[in-house]
Amino acid sequence: MRKRWAFIMVIILLCMLLAGCTGLKLPRIGSGRDQPALVKVEIVFRDGSKLNGYMRGLKLGEDSTVYIGGATSTNLYDRKGNLHAVFNYAQVLYIKVVE
């Protein structure tokens, strides 16, 4: 039964492609989800250099709370949400929220 269903689907797709539906775009997985808001930050690295930009999903914790683990590299965006840079948390001294 599964082979028959797969064969029918392949025939339908071939008919669509031959009929000129080459511009068919399927929705991307996860594209319907809202992304976290951009937060303007200043990142200070261990060597003293600074980088300004926007981060997504930056959640501020309570004072004296230390978070261990998670992603070691993080994306930095411009104000329009375009990828601007990628940095490694191991080299970060601190991140300051700029308002």
N, C-alpha and C positions, 0 to 999 in steps of 0.2 A: 504494500500500500504506500509506503514512504517513497519507494523508487518511482512509482507512478506519479505521485504528487510533485516530486522534484522534476521529473520529466516535463510535466505540464507547466511548471514555473519557468523552466528553461525555454520552452517553446514560446511562452508569453513574452519573456524578455527579448528573445530574438526577433519576434514580430514587432515589438516596440522599437528596437534599434533599427530594423530595416525600414520601418515606416517614417523614420526621421525624428525620433524622440531622443536624440543624442544629448540634448541639453538637460536631460532629467537629472535633478539634484535631490538626493536623499538627505533628510535631516541628520546632522551630526549628533552623535551620542553625547549627552550632557549639555547641548547647546541651549536647551530650554531653561536651564537653571540660571538664577540671577547670581552675578558675581558679587563678592563683597565690595564695599565702597573703597575708593582710593583714599589713603591717608597721607598727607604731605609730611615727609620726614627729612631729617638730616642725619646721615650715617657717618660716624667718626671711626676710622680704622686705627689699628694699633700703631701704624707708622706715622700717624698725625694727619693723614689726608682726609678730606671730607667730600661727601657726595650728597647732593640734594636730589630728591625725586619723590615718587609716590609709591606706596606699598599697598597691596590688597590684603584684607583680612587681618590687619594688625590689631590684636586684642591686648589691651593694657591690663596687667594683673595688679593685685594689691601690693602695697609696699612690702618689701623684703621677701617677695615670692620669686623663686628661681625656677625656671623651666628647663628641663634637661631633655635632650632628644629632639626629634622632629627633623625637618629637612635641613641639610647642611648648606644648600645653595638656595637663594631666593631671588625672585625677579624684582627689578625696580622699573617703574613705568614713568612716562611723562604725564602731563595733566590730561591728555586726551585718552590715556589708557593704552598707548603703544609701548611695547617693550623697549626699554632704554638701556638697561644693563642687568647683569647677573652677578651677584656677589656671594661670598662664602662667609657664613657666620663665624667661622673660626678666626677670621681676621678682624672682626668687628669689636671695637672697644665699647661703644654704646650707640643706641638709636634714640634720637630726640624728635618728638612730634612737634612740627612747626605749624602754627595756626595763622 
